[in-house]
Amino acid sequence: MSKPTLICWGVRREGRTLWTRNAVKGHSVRGERRKRDGRIEWRRWDPTKSKVAAALLRTSSDPSSILPEPGSTCLYLGASSGSTVSHIHDFVCGAENHHGGQVVAVEISPRMSRDLISLSETRSGLVPVLGDARKTRVLYPFIRSKADWIHQDLSIADQAETFVKIALNFLSPGGVGLLSLKAASERSSDGDDNTRFHKAETILKDSELNLLERIDLRGMEEQHVLFVCELGSCGNKQTNHCPIEKSNKNE
């Protein structure tokens, strides 16, 4: 058995398996396996059912760099019934939200939203939103501040354009944005999957975001690539030209 390796607080890896520290002890969300380690209970995070988990196993960078920190403000677009959202909540909010985090989970399907609402009843800090994530006015009333972390997983055309718009509206300077892009959903783009992925990559590179990594999820999530982006600390690409605020000693 592989020795557990801590990725960040509340997330660890054991060989090819991932686990999050369960914020609601004794309960699984989608029947996933649970196990105890002393007083701590861990839930298995399946990378074949979560693009974020798959990216953690495939990234060439430090896996912790693509995850939000405990206490962060997070925006999850395309939350479905909340399986991945629940794992993000485990370490961003923790039991009874002792970290003070916020995970705003947006889903357009009323059926899936009912599951999200049920999930939020036992997970303080999880905010379910029924609405169209492409309409920014839907999001403003629910998110407490600019987001430290955004994940977009929408089966729509023009996924990259939508992601850039959302990120520039809601991502805080220095924040990380993940775009899980499904090639089959890019119906407006001609060509094969690689052509569609390349078009999306070009859109991201031409935007005000910094594209940090392109992660191929093949083998765990077919026809999917996850792009890791960052908004420069001054809200633009030129992070090395950020003006330095000078203190006024007379104030």
C-alpha positions as a Markdown table, in Angstrom:
| # | Residue | x | y | z |
|---|---|---|---|---|
| 1 | Met | 0.0 | 0.0 | 0.0 |
| 2 | Ser | 1.3 | 3.4 | -1.0 |
| 3 | Lys | 2.1 | 5.8 | 1.8 |
| 4 | Pro | -0.3 | 8.8 | 1.9 |
| 5 | Thr | 1.1 | 12.1 | 0.5 |
| 6 | Leu | -0.5 | 15.3 | 1.6 |
| 7 | Ile | -1.3 | 17.6 | -1.3 |
| 8 | Cys | -2.7 | 20.3 | 0.8 |
| 9 | Trp | -4.8 | 20.6 | 4.0 |
| 10 | Gly | -7.7 | 18.0 | 3.7 |
| 11 | Val | -6.5 | 16.4 | 0.4 |
| 12 | Arg | -4.1 | 13.5 | 0.1 |
| 13 | Arg | -2.9 | 11.0 | -2.5 |
| 14 | Glu | -2.3 | 7.3 | -2.0 |
| 15 | Gly | -0.8 | 5.9 | -5.2 |
| 16 | Arg | -3.5 | 6.5 | -7.9 |
| 17 | Thr | -6.2 | 7.3 | -5.4 |
| 18 | Leu | -7.2 | 10.7 | -4.0 |
| 19 | Trp | -9.0 | 11.4 | -0.7 |
| 20 | Thr | -10.5 | 14.4 | 0.9 |
| 21 | Arg | -11.1 | 15.0 | 4.6 |
| 22 | Asn | -14.8 | 14.4 | 5.1 |
| 23 | Ala | -16.6 | 17.6 | 6.4 |
| 24 | Val | -19.7 | 15.5 | 7.3 |
| 25 | Lys | -18.5 | 12.4 | 9.1 |
| 26 | Gly | -20.4 | 9.2 | 8.5 |
| 27 | His | -21.9 | 10.3 | 5.2 |
| 28 | Ser | -21.0 | 9.6 | 1.6 |
| 29 | Val | -22.3 | 11.9 | -1.2 |
| 30 | Arg | -22.5 | 9.4 | -4.1 |
| 31 | Gly | -21.7 | 6.1 | -2.4 |
| 32 | Glu | -18.0 | 6.7 | -2.4 |
| 33 | Arg | -15.8 | 4.7 | -0.1 |
| 34 | Arg | -14.9 | 6.2 | 3.3 |
| 35 | Lys | -12.2 | 5.2 | 5.8 |
| 36 | Arg | -11.0 | 6.4 | 9.2 |
| 37 | Asp | -7.5 | 7.5 | 10.2 |
| 38 | Gly | -7.8 | 8.0 | 13.9 |
| 39 | Arg | -10.5 | 10.6 | 14.5 |
| 40 | Ile | -10.3 | 11.8 | 10.8 |
| 41 | Glu | -12.6 | 10.4 | 8.1 |
| 42 | Trp | -11.5 | 10.5 | 4.5 |
| 43 | Arg | -13.7 | 10.2 | 1.3 |
| 44 | Arg | -12.3 | 8.7 | -1.9 |
| 45 | Trp | -12.2 | 11.3 | -4.7 |
| 46 | Asp | -12.7 | 9.3 | -8.0 |
| 47 | Pro | -10.6 | 10.8 | -10.9 |
| 48 | Thr | -12.8 | 9.1 | -13.5 |
| 49 | Lys | -15.8 | 11.0 | -12.2 |
| 50 | Ser | -14.2 | 14.4 | -11.5 |
| 51 | Lys | -12.2 | 16.5 | -14.0 |
| 52 | Val | -10.5 | 18.4 | -11.1 |
| 53 | Ala | -9.4 | 15.1 | -9.5 |
| 54 | Ala | -8.1 | 13.8 | -12.8 |
| 55 | Ala | -6.1 | 17.0 | -13.3 |
| 56 | Leu | -4.5 | 16.5 | -9.9 |
| 57 | Leu | -3.1 | 13.2 | -11.1 |
| 58 | Arg | -2.0 | 14.5 | -14.5 |
| 59 | Thr | -0.6 | 17.9 | -13.8 |
| 60 | Ser | 3.1 | 18.5 | -14.4 |
| 61 | Ser | 3.2 | 21.2 | -11.7 |
| 62 | Asp | 2.6 | 21.1 | -7.9 |
| 63 | Pro | -1.0 | 19.7 | -7.6 |
| 64 | Ser | -1.7 | 22.1 | -4.7 |
| 65 | Ser | -1.3 | 25.0 | -7.1 |
| 66 | Ile | -4.5 | 24.1 | -9.0 |
| 67 | Leu | -6.6 | 23.8 | -5.8 |
| 68 | Pro | -8.2 | 26.5 | -3.7 |
| 69 | Glu | -6.9 | 27.1 | -0.2 |
| 70 | Pro | -9.0 | 26.5 | 3.0 |
| 71 | Gly | -11.1 | 29.6 | 3.6 |
| 72 | Ser | -11.2 | 30.6 | -0.1 |
| 73 | Thr | -14.1 | 32.1 | -2.1 |
| 74 | Cys | -14.8 | 29.6 | -4.9 |
| 75 | Leu | -17.1 | 29.7 | -7.9 |
| 76 | Tyr | -18.0 | 26.4 | -9.5 |
| 77 | Leu | -19.9 | 26.7 | -12.8 |
| 78 | Gly | -21.7 | 23.5 | -14.0 |
| 79 | Ala | -22.0 | 21.9 | -10.6 |
| 80 | Ser | -24.3 | 19.1 | -11.6 |
| 81 | Ser | -25.5 | 17.2 | -8.5 |
| 82 | Gly | -22.5 | 18.2 | -6.5 |
| 83 | Ser | -20.1 | 15.3 | -6.3 |
| 84 | Thr | -16.9 | 17.3 | -7.1 |
| 85 | Val | -18.3 | 20.3 | -5.3 |
| 86 | Ser | -18.6 | 18.3 | -2.1 |
| 87 | His | -14.9 | 17.4 | -2.3 |
| 88 | Ile | -13.9 | 21.0 | -2.8 |
| 89 | His | -16.1 | 21.9 | 0.1 |
| 90 | Asp | -14.4 | 19.3 | 2.3 |
| 91 | Phe | -11.2 | 21.3 | 2.4 |
| 92 | Val | -12.2 | 24.8 | 1.5 |
| 93 | Cys | -14.9 | 25.0 | 4.2 |
| 94 | Gly | -14.4 | 21.9 | 6.5 |
| 95 | Ala | -16.7 | 20.6 | 9.1 |
| 96 | Glu | -19.3 | 23.3 | 10.1 |
| 97 | Asn | -17.3 | 25.7 | 7.9 |
| 98 | His | -14.6 | 26.2 | 10.5 |
| 99 | His | -12.3 | 27.6 | 7.7 |
| 100 | Gly | -14.9 | 30.3 | 6.8 |
| 101 | Gly | -14.8 | 29.4 | 3.1 |
| 102 | Gln | -17.5 | 29.9 | 0.5 |
| 103 | Val | -18.3 | 27.6 | -2.5 |
| 104 | Val | -20.9 | 29.0 | -4.8 |
| 105 | Ala | -22.1 | 26.2 | -7.0 |
| 106 | Val | -24.1 | 27.1 | -10.1 |
| 107 | Glu | -26.3 | 24.6 | -12.0 |
| 108 | Ile | -28.9 | 25.2 | -14.7 |
| 109 | Ser | -30.8 | 21.9 | -14.3 |
| 110 | Pro | -33.6 | 22.1 | -11.7 |
| 111 | Arg | -33.3 | 18.3 | -11.1 |
| 112 | Met | -29.6 | 18.5 | -10.4 |
| 113 | Ser | -30.1 | 21.7 | -8.3 |
| 114 | Arg | -32.4 | 19.8 | -5.9 |
| 115 | Asp | -29.4 | 17.5 | -5.1 |
| 116 | Leu | -27.2 | 20.6 | -4.6 |
| 117 | Ile | -29.7 | 22.2 | -2.2 |
| 118 | Ser | -30.0 | 18.9 | -0.2 |
| 119 | Leu | -26.2 | 18.8 | -0.1 |
| 120 | Ser | -25.9 | 22.4 | 1.2 |
| 121 | Glu | -28.2 | 21.6 | 4.2 |
| 122 | Thr | -25.4 | 19.7 | 5.9 |
| 123 | Arg | -22.5 | 21.6 | 4.4 |
| 124 | Ser | -22.2 | 25.2 | 5.7 |
| 125 | Gly | -20.5 | 27.5 | 3.3 |
| 126 | Leu | -21.9 | 25.7 | 0.2 |
| 127 | Val | -24.2 | 28.1 | -1.7 |
| 128 | Pro | -26.3 | 26.4 | -4.5 |
| 129 | Val | -27.5 | 28.6 | -7.3 |
| 130 | Leu | -30.1 | 27.6 | -9.9 |
| 131 | Gly | -29.4 | 29.6 | -13.0 |
| 132 | Asp | -27.5 | 30.1 | -16.3 |
| 133 | Ala | -23.8 | 30.6 | -15.4 |
| 134 | Arg | -23.2 | 32.5 | -18.7 |
| 135 | Lys | -25.3 | 35.4 | -17.3 |
| 136 | Thr | -23.1 | 37.3 | -14.8 |
| 137 | Arg | -26.1 | 39.0 | -13.2 |
| 138 | Val | -27.2 | 35.6 | -11.9 |
| 139 | Leu | -24.0 | 35.3 | -9.9 |
| 140 | Tyr | -23.4 | 38.7 | -8.3 |
| 141 | Pro | -26.1 | 38.3 | -5.5 |
| 142 | Phe | -24.6 | 35.1 | -4.2 |
| 143 | Ile | -20.8 | 35.5 | -4.2 |
| 144 | Arg | -19.4 | 37.5 | -1.3 |
| 145 | Ser | -16.3 | 38.9 | -3.0 |
| 146 | Lys | -14.1 | 38.3 | -6.0 |
| 147 | Ala | -13.3 | 34.5 | -6.3 |
| 148 | Asp | -9.9 | 33.1 | -5.4 |
| 149 | Trp | -10.7 | 30.0 | -7.5 |
| 150 | Ile | -13.1 | 29.3 | -10.4 |
| 151 | His | -13.9 | 26.0 | -12.1 |
| 152 | Gln | -16.0 | 26.0 | -15.3 |
| 153 | Asp | -17.5 | 22.7 | -16.5 |
| 154 | Leu | -20.2 | 23.7 | -18.9 |
| 155 | Ser | -21.4 | 21.6 | -21.9 |
| 156 | Ile | -22.0 | 24.7 | -24.2 |
| 157 | Ala | -20.5 | 26.1 | -27.3 |
| 158 | Asp | -17.9 | 28.9 | -27.0 |
| 159 | Gln | -16.7 | 27.5 | -23.7 |
| 160 | Ala | -13.4 | 29.4 | -23.8 |
| 161 | Glu | -15.0 | 32.8 | -24.5 |
| 162 | Thr | -17.5 | 32.2 | -21.7 |
| 163 | Phe | -14.7 | 31.3 | -19.3 |
| 164 | Val | -12.7 | 34.4 | -20.1 |
| 165 | Lys | -15.7 | 36.6 | -19.6 |
| 166 | Ile | -16.5 | 35.0 | -16.2 |
| 167 | Ala | -12.9 | 35.1 | -15.1 |
| 168 | Leu | -12.4 | 38.8 | -15.9 |
| 169 | Asn | -15.7 | 39.6 | -14.0 |
| 170 | Phe | -15.3 | 37.4 | -11.0 |
| 171 | Leu | -11.7 | 36.2 | -10.5 |
| 172 | Ser | -9.5 | 38.1 | -8.0 |
| 173 | Pro | -6.0 | 39.3 | -9.1 |
| 174 | Gly | -3.7 | 36.3 | -8.5 |
| 175 | Gly | -6.7 | 33.9 | -8.5 |
| 176 | Val | -6.7 | 30.6 | -10.4 |
| 177 | Gly | -9.3 | 29.5 | -12.9 |
| 178 | Leu | -9.8 | 26.0 | -14.3 |
| 179 | Leu | -11.6 | 25.4 | -17.6 |
| 180 | Ser | -12.7 | 21.8 | -18.2 |
| 181 | Leu | -13.3 | 21.9 | -21.9 |
| 182 | Lys | -15.2 | 19.1 | -23.7 |
| 183 | Ala | -14.4 | 19.0 | -27.4 |
| 184 | Ala | -17.8 | 17.6 | -28.4 |
| 185 | Ser | -19.6 | 20.6 | -27.0 |
| 186 | Glu | -17.7 | 23.0 | -29.3 |
| 187 | Arg | -20.2 | 22.5 | -32.1 |
| 188 | Ser | -19.5 | 25.8 | -33.7 |
| 189 | Ser | -15.9 | 24.9 | -34.3 |
| 190 | Asp | -14.8 | 22.9 | -37.4 |
| 191 | Gly | -12.2 | 20.1 | -37.3 |
| 192 | Asp | -11.3 | 17.3 | -34.9 |
| 193 | Asp | -10.9 | 17.4 | -31.1 |
| 194 | Asn | -7.3 | 18.7 | -31.3 |
| 195 | Thr | -8.3 | 21.5 | -33.6 |
| 196 | Arg | -11.0 | 22.6 | -31.1 |
| 197 | Phe | -8.7 | 22.3 | -28.1 |
| 198 | His | -6.1 | 24.5 | -30.0 |
| 199 | Lys | -8.7 | 27.1 | -30.8 |
| 200 | Ala | -9.7 | 27.3 | -27.1 |
| 201 | Glu | -6.0 | 27.5 | -26.2 |
| 202 | Thr | -5.5 | 30.4 | -28.6 |
| 203 | Ile | -8.5 | 32.3 | -27.1 |
| 204 | Leu | -7.1 | 31.9 | -23.6 |
| 205 | Lys | -3.6 | 33.0 | -24.7 |
| 206 | Asp | -5.0 | 36.1 | -26.4 |
| 207 | Ser | -7.0 | 37.1 | -23.4 |
| 208 | Glu | -5.9 | 39.0 | -20.2 |
| 209 | Leu | -5.4 | 35.6 | -18.4 |
| 210 | Asn | -2.1 | 33.8 | -18.1 |
| 211 | Leu | -2.4 | 30.3 | -19.4 |
| 212 | Leu | -0.3 | 28.1 | -17.0 |
| 213 | Glu | -0.9 | 24.6 | -18.2 |
| 214 | Arg | -3.0 | 22.4 | -20.5 |
| 215 | Ile | -3.7 | 19.0 | -19.0 |
| 216 | Asp | -5.0 | 16.2 | -21.2 |
| 217 | Leu | -7.5 | 14.1 | -19.3 |
| 218 | Arg | -7.7 | 11.2 | -21.8 |
| 219 | Gly | -8.1 | 7.8 | -20.1 |
| 220 | Met | -10.1 | 9.3 | -17.2 |
| 221 | Glu | -12.3 | 11.9 | -19.0 |
| 222 | Glu | -12.5 | 11.3 | -22.7 |
| 223 | Gln | -12.5 | 14.3 | -25.1 |
| 224 | His | -11.6 | 16.6 | -22.2 |
| 225 | Val | -8.7 | 19.0 | -21.6 |
| 226 | Leu | -8.4 | 21.1 | -18.5 |
| 227 | Phe | -6.7 | 24.5 | -18.9 |
| 228 | Val | -5.2 | 26.1 | -15.8 |
| 229 | Cys | -5.2 | 29.9 | -15.9 |
| 230 | Glu | -4.3 | 32.8 | -13.6 |
| 231 | Leu | -5.3 | 36.4 | -13.5 |
| 232 | Gly | -2.2 | 38.6 | -13.0 |
| 233 | Ser | -1.8 | 40.2 | -9.6 |
| 234 | Cys | -2.7 | 43.5 | -11.2 |
| 235 | Gly | -5.6 | 42.1 | -13.1 |
| 236 | Asn | -3.6 | 41.7 | -16.4 |
| 237 | Lys | -0.8 | 39.7 | -18.0 |
| 238 | Gln | 2.0 | 42.1 | -17.1 |
| 239 | Thr | 2.5 | 40.9 | -13.5 |
| 240 | Asn | 6.1 | 42.0 | -13.6 |
| 241 | His | 5.0 | 45.6 | -14.2 |
| 242 | Cys | 2.6 | 46.0 | -11.3 |
| 243 | Pro | 2.9 | 49.4 | -9.7 |
| 244 | Ile | 4.3 | 49.3 | -6.2 |
| 245 | Glu | 2.3 | 51.3 | -3.7 |
| 246 | Lys | 4.5 | 53.7 | -1.7 |
| 247 | Ser | 3.6 | 54.3 | 1.9 |
| 248 | Asn | 3.1 | 57.9 | 3.0 |
| 249 | Lys | 5.0 | 58.3 | 6.3 |
| 250 | Asn | 3.1 | 61.4 | 7.1 |
| 251 | Glu | -0.3 | 59.7 | 7.1 |
